[in-house]
Amino acid sequence: MIPTNRTAASSLLRSSTHVHHIPRTLLAADVSSSTKYARTLQTKASVVGSMGCQPRMLIQPAVVRRRFATATPNTPTLSSERKPHFDKILIANRGEIACRVIRTAKKLGIKTVAVYSEVDTNSLHVLEADEAYCIGPAPSAESYLRMDKIIEVCHRSGAQAVHPGYGFLSENAKFAERLAEEGIVFIGPPSSAIVSMGSKSESKNIMSAAGVPCVPGYHGANQDADLLFAEAEKIGYPVLIKAIHGGGGKGMRVVSSPSQFTDALASAQRESLKSFGDADVLVEKYIERPRHVEVQVFADTLGNTVSLWERDCSVQRRNQKIIEEAPAPGLSPELRADLSSKAVAAAKAVNYVGAGTVEFIFDNDTENFFFMEMNTRLQVEHPVTEMITGLDLVEWQLEVAAGNPLPLSQAQIPLVGHAFEARIYAENPRNDFLPDSGPLLYLDTPKPTHVFAPPIPSLPNTDSCSELDSVKRSPDTSTYVAPSMRLEQGFTQGAQIGVFYDPMIAKLVVHGRDRPSALRALRRALEGYKVVGVSTNVEFLRMLAGNEAFVNGEVETGFIKKHYEDLFPAVESPSAELLAQAALFVALREHPIQSTSLSTPWTTLTSRRFGGDIYERTISIQLDDATAEPTRVSLKSISPGHFDIAVHSDTPKTFTGVSARLVSPTTLSTTLNGASTEITIVSQHPPVSLSASRATNSMERLHVFSASGNKTTLAVPPPAYLLSLGQDALTASKGALRAPMPSLVVEVKVSIGDRVEKGQPVVVLESMKTETVLRAEVAGVVSAVGCAKGEMVEEGQELVDIKDKEEEQ
């Protein structure tokens, strides 16, 4: 866990007056743990109340403006004429990327300004920045996407430049142009490059002209359905219909035969229009066994462009990345050189400046690759590139934005070892990766070894080396590299994972001498990452990192579907040992064993009981599944800290003389079957709004983490008298529809008295940018509506009740 002085910081955040800055220790580049920078946090200045989250006219103070430097002689290294960094920058983002930019800025002595929405008041990026300004309510359209409010904060704070992070306004050409008009530097590419690469069809035409290979297909403006059908016939099936301005898998359909084309086209166009306001699509050859390989490029204002090598991001869910690695496994030096040279050509074709990523579809069967798109910003997965090069890409961004040349030439850029990044999301992989939200009730993370990438010596600058030879490389695996780990996160224990933003909690980044050693480091790090409060994909990532095909580097974009049974094995019943440990936890927390060095009658004499001193109790425990049957576990205290235990399962088992004690409120130490272990058990009580019932979300949950990191969630059923009081509310009506997760109500499609049919849409919810449609489970009449459009609802809250036809009779 990353500790922060939240009490002091939060007290200042709640202040309605401006507080002068208190100097804080700057972080050195070679700190050994990411907790160190957080511990230096003392107090911070904030103008939370003074802005009041409302736009208003402000007197703009006179501020020294920074612009790009004029051209200087083309040199691959920093010279004595290098331009100074900005004094203050604004980060137009939130979460882990905002914290990431702040860390580099601190290292360089640059002051930072954070912006935040009302729900992000106590977020980590707000606490770590030198200044913070509220810019509106929670919805992105009213806060993080408000260009006018961000520009207003720039003027008010004196920020000379804006770092957009990724997402939000990072690839918005209009935002870059408006900043330029205001004399504020956009830490990113020119707006013309954003426009050119923002359209999939235009970018592919530019790439074809620049000699960058593109997937065979139709990218024209004529959207006549018959023409598109004819083009699909020319290309040959299967084909991919894809929205021109799409992303995240929206407006995308795979068509296997001519008979499917018309319906698929109409569906893709409807989704594209709804998602992006534009129904135009392109049609391309569909690669059946593709990999997603991308190249990190960097360019300055002086004409220098380099490749920082490639990454493989093939393993995805819902067409979104989940784990990335660098370099891509299995590439020859010649293929790496070809990818890098094509990516550099792509950047030069649009006069690119700054950090960018050129994405390719790589055909596993032919080893041909084709341009897919260019992301004109820093990518989520940029840390794996930093680890194999020893560089700080945010620092490079700031150097280039200040008008300086790239710090290294192509020949000088290292390629050492192997790195992985695992994205930890609040989502339920077993429920189609449905996003989750709620408080981080418990967060325990592995201790990072580094804040930034461990430094790697740059290579000598050899003028005799040709451009092709400088990128024809194999990764250096002969140099000893100590395994290292970074933790990129924007949340701490107690933080709220809301429904308005992306559900990513953190990124685990590891580096090793080669792919196997890096993968071992990743598995070890995932074993130590423990979260309670929201569902996460940590268990899934552990399964993925240990999957034989993944270990062998057999990656492709359809990896999860292809290996689904291995990645999602059947949930096994908890062992008798696990049930015994859970029962011990429940008993010991209510009757803890006192340990003290003081010798008094109150501590040396044991407690006395009427009717005898033997403590016996039976505890019912079940899997976190409403269909699971509870298992009774009987405990008998034979002496302080020692128990006889009987587990009354299908295969009953008894344990005698078990020693057990609570080391901490969440750590249980036991000696069971001769094995001494310490496990973590975290209790999660149900929302107070839910009545007692046989549904597990109305029960106390016990989250049990084994020594190897395996997580099992158990439930403690309420006693019978509570069930009778609750009248089993969650199952009282067959037609009751309840929120499957904390959500925002987007639309209520029925009213009291409406007659509905089974399967009819009733309520539309949104959580983490994902819509969920709740449909009637029975045919009948709506008897109650318990929600309204725009309302936030909790998990398990009854939204609509439908009295079915049988109940009517």
Secondary structure as GFF3:
##gff-version 3
##sequence-region A 1 809
A	DSSP	alpha_helix	6	13	.	.	.	ID=ss1
A	DSSP	alpha_helix	34	39	.	.	.	ID=ss2
A	DSSP	alpha_helix	48	51	.	.	.	ID=ss3
A	DSSP	beta_strand	88	91	.	.	.	ID=ss4
A	DSSP	alpha_helix	95	108	.	.	.	ID=ss5
A	DSSP	beta_strand	111	116	.	.	.	ID=ss6
A	DSSP	three_ten_helix	118	120	.	.	.	ID=ss7
A	DSSP	alpha_helix	124	128	.	.	.	ID=ss8
A	DSSP	beta_strand	131	134	.	.	.	ID=ss9
A	DSSP	three_ten_helix	140	142	.	.	.	ID=ss10
A	DSSP	alpha_helix	147	157	.	.	.	ID=ss11
A	DSSP	beta_strand	161	163	.	.	.	ID=ss12
A	DSSP	alpha_helix	173	181	.	.	.	ID=ss13
A	DSSP	beta_strand	185	186	.	.	.	ID=ss14
A	DSSP	alpha_helix	191	198	.	.	.	ID=ss15
A	DSSP	alpha_helix	200	209	.	.	.	ID=ss16
A	DSSP	beta_strand	217	218	.	.	.	ID=ss17
A	DSSP	alpha_helix	225	235	.	.	.	ID=ss18
A	DSSP	beta_strand	239	243	.	.	.	ID=ss19
A	DSSP	beta_strand	252	255	.	.	.	ID=ss20
A	DSSP	alpha_helix	258	276	.	.	.	ID=ss21
A	DSSP	beta_strand	281	285	.	.	.	ID=ss22
A	DSSP	beta_strand	290	299	.	.	.	ID=ss23
A	DSSP	beta_strand	305	312	.	.	.	ID=ss24
A	DSSP	beta_strand	316	317	.	.	.	ID=ss25
A	DSSP	beta_strand	320	321	.	.	.	ID=ss26
A	DSSP	beta_strand	323	326	.	.	.	ID=ss27
A	DSSP	alpha_helix	333	349	.	.	.	ID=ss28
A	DSSP	beta_strand	354	363	.	.	.	ID=ss29
A	DSSP	beta_strand	369	375	.	.	.	ID=ss30
A	DSSP	alpha_helix	382	389	.	.	.	ID=ss31
A	DSSP	alpha_helix	393	401	.	.	.	ID=ss32
A	DSSP	three_ten_helix	410	412	.	.	.	ID=ss33
A	DSSP	beta_strand	418	425	.	.	.	ID=ss34
A	DSSP	beta_strand	427	428	.	.	.	ID=ss35
A	DSSP	three_ten_helix	429	431	.	.	.	ID=ss36
A	DSSP	beta_strand	434	435	.	.	.	ID=ss37
A	DSSP	beta_strand	438	439	.	.	.	ID=ss38
A	DSSP	beta_strand	442	444	.	.	.	ID=ss39
A	DSSP	alpha_helix	467	471	.	.	.	ID=ss40
A	DSSP	beta_strand	484	489	.	.	.	ID=ss41
A	DSSP	beta_strand	496	497	.	.	.	ID=ss42
A	DSSP	beta_strand	504	512	.	.	.	ID=ss43
A	DSSP	alpha_helix	515	527	.	.	.	ID=ss44
A	DSSP	beta_strand	530	532	.	.	.	ID=ss45
A	DSSP	alpha_helix	538	546	.	.	.	ID=ss46
A	DSSP	alpha_helix	548	551	.	.	.	ID=ss47
A	DSSP	alpha_helix	559	562	.	.	.	ID=ss48
A	DSSP	alpha_helix	564	567	.	.	.	ID=ss49
A	DSSP	alpha_helix	576	590	.	.	.	ID=ss50
A	DSSP	alpha_helix	601	604	.	.	.	ID=ss51
A	DSSP	beta_strand	615	623	.	.	.	ID=ss52
A	DSSP	beta_strand	631	639	.	.	.	ID=ss53
A	DSSP	beta_strand	642	648	.	.	.	ID=ss54
A	DSSP	beta_strand	653	664	.	.	.	ID=ss55
A	DSSP	beta_strand	667	672	.	.	.	ID=ss56
A	DSSP	beta_strand	675	684	.	.	.	ID=ss57
A	DSSP	three_ten_helix	696	698	.	.	.	ID=ss58
A	DSSP	beta_strand	700	705	.	.	.	ID=ss59
A	DSSP	beta_strand	711	716	.	.	.	ID=ss60
A	DSSP	alpha_helix	720	726	.	.	.	ID=ss61
A	DSSP	three_ten_helix	729	731	.	.	.	ID=ss62
A	DSSP	beta_strand	736	738	.	.	.	ID=ss63
A	DSSP	beta_strand	743	748	.	.	.	ID=ss64
A	DSSP	beta_strand	755	756	.	.	.	ID=ss65
A	DSSP	beta_strand	761	767	.	.	.	ID=ss66
A	DSSP	beta_strand	770	775	.	.	.	ID=ss67
A	DSSP	beta_strand	780	785	.	.	.	ID=ss68
A	DSSP	beta_strand	792	793	.	.	.	ID=ss69
A	DSSP	beta_strand	798	804	.	.	.	ID=ss70
A	DSSP	alpha_helix	805	808	.	.	.	ID=ss71
###
